[in-house]
Amino acid sequence: MFFLPSPLELLDISHLHHRGIKVWLKRDDLIHPQVSGNKWRKLKYYLSEDSQTSIVSFGGAYSNHLHALAYACHYFQRKVHAIVRADFIDPANQTLADCIAFGMTVECVDRKTYRKRYEPEYLSWLKSRFPESLIISEGGYGELGFKGVADLINEINLDFSHLVCPVGSGTTLAGIIRQLKPKQIAIGVAALANSGYLVSEIDTILEQSQKIAGIKPYWELWQDNHFGGFGKTSPELLKFIEEFYFRYQIILDPIYTGKMMFALFSAIDEGRMPENSKVIALHTGGLQGWRGFTQRGLLPDNYFLTNLD
Ligand SMILES: *Cc1c(COP(=O)(O)O)cnc(C)c1O
């Protein structure tokens, strides 16, 4: 049911000023039609632990994480409850409708409460409400999440120089960095504005990891390709996603992978990547995220049909 290892596809980038650079797309978007790409990787070790306990987790109203978690819990027959940052459950919200249909129970909290999601006091209060349950941080952030992501590196039989991925919570990037060989470089492209805090956060995770003790891994966070912030887009970005689709017949999502590929192609074309680099770009999936755009009227309902099909 999970399509693993996910395929690696060489992209023809002859339209760019490529200077011998090669780009492969690691198609984690193909892992599963419901459980989007990196979300499965981040969740799998949480779900294989203690198969009886129920799960509590967090996310925004269009969260790919909650959507993937709801489906996976449905599949593995685990009880799951979500704390959602939203005023109410909008009946038009297909992400939450799917979650509920998969059996997830959903509770809306305001932004102020949602901000407490890492506070020990709030977490112990949740624990008392849901005794015996496993609380998974937003986005699967944590040791088991990093470990699940690291497995994707072992699937790649190719001596690459760079691995590029989109960044939300930083879990995927941290998991990748920890698994790289010396001289391999990880590049994260932030999907949100003001992502500088992630640099020290990821550094802390890396320091805590025993495996890389003594080796300083090389990685970068590109912070200027967020197109105005999380979930924000622009005609330029949408045009890029459309052209990408016409060129490769591969759909990118507007929140993460569209911004990542835009940043990578610009860097190559503008000579900011070293000659002859062998670059793997990680398609983390996230295609269900398009629905939040059409539902909120940010794109016409038939955007996919008219522009992407
Ligand atoms: C959640 C998500 C990300 C971000 O992953 P993090 O591990 O939170 O940084 C990237 N791409 C897609 C498609 C996602 O759904």
The ligand as an SDF file (V2000), in Angstrom:
LIG
                    3D

 15 15  0  0  0  0  0  0  0  0999 V2000
    4.7090   19.2570    5.9860 C   0  0  0  0  0  0  0  0  0  0  0  0
    5.3370   19.4210    4.6580 C   0  0  0  0  0  0  0  0  0  0  0  0
    6.6350   19.9260    4.5060 C   0  0  0  0  0  0  0  0  0  0  0  0
    7.4410   20.4390    5.6470 C   0  0  0  0  0  0  0  0  0  0  0  0
    8.0720   19.4580    6.3590 O   0  0  0  0  0  0  0  0  0  0  0  0
    8.7290   19.7660    7.7680 P   0  0  0  0  0  0  0  0  0  0  0  0
    9.2920   18.4770    8.1430 O   0  0  0  0  0  0  0  0  0  0  0  0
    7.6180   20.2130    8.6770 O   0  0  0  0  0  0  0  0  0  0  0  0
    9.7300   20.8540    7.5950 O   0  0  0  0  0  0  0  0  0  0  0  0
    7.1550   19.9820    3.2400 C   0  0  0  0  0  0  0  0  0  0  0  0
    6.4350   19.6070    2.1680 N   0  0  0  0  0  0  0  0  0  0  0  0
    5.1800   19.1560    2.2860 C   0  0  0  0  0  0  0  0  0  0  0  0
    4.4450   18.7910    1.0540 C   0  0  0  0  0  0  0  0  0  0  0  0
    4.5810   19.0380    3.5130 C   0  0  0  0  0  0  0  0  0  0  0  0
    3.3190   18.5950    3.5990 O   0  0  0  0  0  0  0  0  0  0  0  0
  1  2  1  0
  2  3  1  0
  2 14  2  0
  3  4  1  0
  3 10  2  0
  4  5  1  0
  5  6  1  0
  6  7  2  0
  6  8  1  0
  6  9  1  0
 10 11  1  0
 11 12  2  0
 12 13  1  0
 12 14  1  0
 14 15  1  0
M  END
$$$$
